[in-house]
């Protein structure tokens, strides 16, 4: 039988140097993606809350508009009569 890859100098360098480096890089990528996901979730949550507040504000403005229309009608009635 011939020499196995892990028994060669190149094989030893691969398993002792390259593989740990690749594992470390993969771990860094996974951690970066996890951090990015967390930030994305936080942004999504903040935007959802902002949307809820804007919807509430819109409802208040619609209500205010109805009140102002009614006030306008009352004032028009007073001017006529």
DRENDO-172179 format. One record per residue (C-alpha): residue in one letter; x, y, z. Coordinates in steps of 0.25 Angstrom, whole numbers, plus 5000, padded with zeros to 4 digits. Example, Ala and Ser with C-alpha at 12.3 -4.5 7.8 and 13.67 -1.06 7.14 Angstrom:
R:A:5049:4982:5031
R:S:5055:4996:5029
***
This chain:
R:X:5000:5000:5000
R:X:5004:5014:4997
R:X:5006:5026:5007
R:X:4992:5032:5011
R:X:4990:5047:5010
R:X:4990:5049:5025
R:X:5004:5043:5025
R:X:5010:5053:5016
R:X:5016:5066:5019
R:X:5005:5073:5011
R:X:4994:5065:5018
R:X:5000:5068:5032
R:X:5000:5083:5028
R:X:4986:5082:5023
R:X:4980:5075:5035
R:X:4989:5083:5045
R:X:4988:5097:5039
R:X:4978:5098:5028
R:X:4966:5090:5034
R:X:4967:5098:5047
R:X:4968:5111:5040
R:X:4955:5107:5031
R:X:4948:5103:5044
R:X:4951:5116:5051
R:X:4947:5124:5038
R:X:4934:5116:5037
R:X:4931:5119:5052
R:X:4934:5134:5050
R:X:4924:5133:5038
R:X:4913:5126:5046
R:X:4915:5136:5058
R:X:4914:5148:5048
R:X:4901:5142:5042
R:X:4895:5140:5055
R:X:4899:5155:5059
R:X:4893:5160:5046
R:X:4880:5152:5048
R:X:4879:5158:5062
R:X:4881:5172:5057
R:X:4871:5169:5046
R:X:4860:5164:5056
R:X:4863:5176:5065
R:X:4861:5185:5053
R:X:4848:5178:5049
R:X:4843:5179:5063
R:X:4846:5194:5063
R:X:4839:5196:5049
R:X:4827:5188:5054
R:X:4825:5197:5066
R:X:4827:5209:5058
R:X:4817:5205:5048
R:X:4807:5202:5060
R:X:4810:5216:5065
R:X:4807:5222:5051
R:X:4794:5215:5050
R:X:4790:5220:5064
R:X:4794:5234:5060
R:X:4786:5233:5047
R:X:4774:5229:5055
R:X:4776:5241:5064
R:X:4777:5250:5052
R:X:4765:5244:5045
R:X:4757:5247:5058
R:X:4762:5261:5059
R:X:4758:5263:5045
R:X:4744:5259:5048
R:X:4743:5268:5060
R:X:4748:5280:5052
R:X:4738:5277:5041
R:X:4727:5277:5052
R:X:4732:5290:5057
R:X:4732:5296:5043
R:X:4718:5292:5042
R:X:4714:5298:5055
R:X:4721:5311:5051
R:X:4714:5311:5038
R:X:4700:5309:5044
R:X:4703:5321:5054
R:X:4707:5330:5043
R:X:4694:5327:5036
R:X:4685:5328:5047
***
